[in-house]
Amino acid sequence: MQLRDRDLISIQEARELAAAAAAAQQKFSHLSQEQVDAVVEAVAKAALTASESLARLAVEETGYGNVPDKIIKNSVAAVDVPRAIRGMKTVGIIHEDQEKKILDVAVPVGVVCAIIPCTNPTSTAIYKTIISLKARNAIVLSPHPSAIRCICQTAKTLARAAASTGAPEGIITCMERNTLAGTQELMRAPEVGIILATGGTGLVRAAYGSGKPAYGVGPGNVPAFIERTADVRKAVADIFAGKTFDYGTICSSEQAMVVEESVREAALEECRKQGGYFLSDDEIKRVGAFLFPGGGHVADPKLVGRHATHIAELAGIKVPLETRVLIARLDAVGRSVPLSAEKLSPVLAFYSVANLEAGINRCVELLRFGGLGHTCSIHSQDTKAVREFGQRVPAFRVVVNTASVHGSIGYSTNLFPALTLGCGALGGNITSDNIGPRHLMNIRRIAWESRPVEHRTVPSAQRLDGPSGAHSAAAAAAAGAVATSAAPGSSPATTAALKSSSPPAHTQVPADTSSPDRAMIAHAVEHVMTHLGIPRGAAAASGQKGEGARAALSPDSSASSAEKTAPPRSAAPVKPSEPAVLQFVSEGDVRRAVTRGEKILIGPKTILTPSARDVAGSEEVLVMTTVVPSKPTASASE
């Protein structure tokens, strides 16, 4: 059955393009860095060659902006962006930290869903395509309905160039029958890995609500502050250049001029000289009502990107033919003052302030009224004033002594050249960066061990709480004793002790090992420690290390009630002239020594548990000595 509903057609197209893009991206992801770079360079060259024809097509289809400025924007995307990413690694291992032993590996996100606006259609399509390809992604363009023709033509031009250099078919596509339903379907498509959303607030919120990672941008109510030390003539020229560039269609164009009183008259005069027309109070109301019908604060799309004289004519205001900017002198900010909002046209608000402090406060107020996190500018020769201003305004791009538009997109500054400008958390965005290839790939990290992991063979003192801990400790001690008997180099006395403490061959071992015979284990441990001459009881408490773990394993904690009543066993005290050399060291001994800042003396015959060696290896707490203390005398009961 043939589809006739426009939404259903658009939804079907979105699904097919997403699937084709995913298949193409799988092939494209296997290209080498040289091959990827060749594709990017070919696409950029094709975009530059077609920059004028695409600019004319955009103006003809949308009616926004002007051809010369759109050519410049296309060139920024086709020349400045490739130049900024040339040499950037996006394939394989892209960074190696030898000191930390970490490798960074680039991983593409897959398919990029790119929402393209009608205000900057062709330049945004070029820019998003180039940064997506650089990160080894496929891209599907979702054009604004009023700019489908110019955006799809851009995609076809770039796709041909990519294919000629070895990129698979489907790596660059565009929805030709797009509707809002189709865009929503594309954003939700399982093949899509990330969304680059440029457009109105509603569309950006839809992107964030799609369940996919998304980079969106917020509105930009950009203030430009002229501080008392500024070159006023140049400051006004920069502000007008940004305000009139493509007739104000870029979100980072200046929306308000904030001037210190000491240079106010000079600024007013420069505005008049450079083509500014100051609206009367009545004209301010008429233009405000005309730009924002119904009392809203979003400019009427019919007036966006139009020449100043055209807007004045439609509003019934007669202005000189050389007028470049319509200027409204205001003293407040908010919904009751429509021209204090973002206007996306050559209409500028003008405010006078007493000093730097008042100027910062006014700029903050303007940014909070629809421009949080975006951009602002300052014109000043006072570095201290610039630093204070930049640290206090809630904008993530603060450009100095340049046009706000040109500075924010990296045309007149060294910021990364971009046509998608993040507004950070303040603007409801995930990033405050100028978006580039780094944002369109994930990083896989390969990391080597730098600190040894503790391998527990005997439970630490912290794990010996309660009956279950005692059972575990006893079982581990018995297992450790058996393991020691099999170790190469074990002394005959040790082996004999272990054998004598083992149960007779005819003894039946209980099938349920979860509840060991604590009396038997305690006897075996005590027997081994006695034959090894390990101090216990009063001697151990008087200074010998290792008492914590052995106390937990002694008959006092795990033996039968009969054994608990036996008199304590003690070893002969170590002579004061002899060093306290331990013959058995556990992990707990080492950790206590580290905590107390002490050293543990060990000799050639000292037994170290594997976990004690691991911990001591990095702490340098063990001190080897050749002095062997006299063997403790066994008690009478033994």
C-alpha angles and dihedrals in degrees: 000000000000116000116237103167109097093218093050091049090050092047091051091049091050092053094048095047092047092052093047091048092052092052091048092048092054089060094040092053090066094060119111123246090258092052093048091049091050090054092049092049092049092050092048092050092050091049092051092049091052096039096108097044091047091048092053091048091051094052092044093051101039104025089221125130127341136287100245093053093043088054088055091050091049088050092051088055095042099040113018097043096050090046091053094051097039107121093017111137114232102153127076119330106007099173138018125196104195094182094054093032095232129138123199116213122192116232120184118230091226118230121021118210104207118196108204122201127220094232095065102013109151098033092050091048091052093046096048092045094052096049091045094052092045088059090048096252132136117233134212114193119216105196128203107258091243093054104039096119099053094040094049090047088053091051092050092050092051094043092055091052092048093049091050089060098049104274114142121253112267096034090116119031139153133208106245096183098043127169132162089262090052092050091050090050091051092050091052096043111125091228093060113096101182141002127227103198121191115166143067125347092257093054093047090051090050088054091052090048094052093087092243130108107267139185109208134168131224130219119280120223091177121195122200114205121204107201122202094259094051126120091248097197093053092041092056091044091052093047092049091047091055095041094051098038105122084345094291100302095136114088093226094060116120115271101175137025113215113193133186112239093239090066099027097107092048090051093049091051093049090050090056092046093050098050105278120146116202112218120222120236091263092047090050089058093046095049091044093052090044096050094042108034116190093025095281127139099230114094119244107259089223090067100039114114096009128136117265094243091051092054091047091050093051089049090051095248122136113220134167115276091240092060112130102171134026109219127201118194105218137175102192142047129218146062092312088061105053096184090060089073131080107292105180089209138078092284116118134190118220124207131179119209134184100233147334094292092052090045092054091049092051092049091049089051092052093048091051089054096072105317109076114154097003122098143310135170139215130199111204144126092209109096092194091055091048092051093049092046093048094050095050108041116090095234128107096212115053109175121194128216095345141088110287094227096049093042097048096052093047096252096119099018136048093254114125107278106248143146094205110070117188119221097199125218091321090064095037093257130131093232140024093210133109098254118248141153092290089067091054099058136058125228121231112200126209110198131184124211111271100170122039118249116236112249106201115213097155117037113249122242090260090063096052096083116127133356095302091055092052091050091050093048093050093047092048092049092052091047091049091051092053091046090052091054090059096046117109113256097028112156119248090241091055093048091048092049091051093048093049091050094050118098117259117270092250093054112112113233110220114249092224104070092174089087107042124191098265094193092054093048093047090051092050093049093047091049093052094047091049093053091047091052094236111167116243138173117012095359093053092047092051095067114309114125123233096049095127098063094038092049089055090052098041125110088257090072104030111017127100121275090258092058092046089065093053117109113265117264117229136183127227111274118257114252113253091237093056122081116242098251113181122219095196126037125181133189090260091056091054094047092050091049091051091049092049094041092240134140126231118220114217133179136206091274097044113126114225122191114229092246090051089054091050094051095041092049093073098033101050091218098137119088117195117217133178092212110108116201120224114271113261116249116248118242122254092253090063 
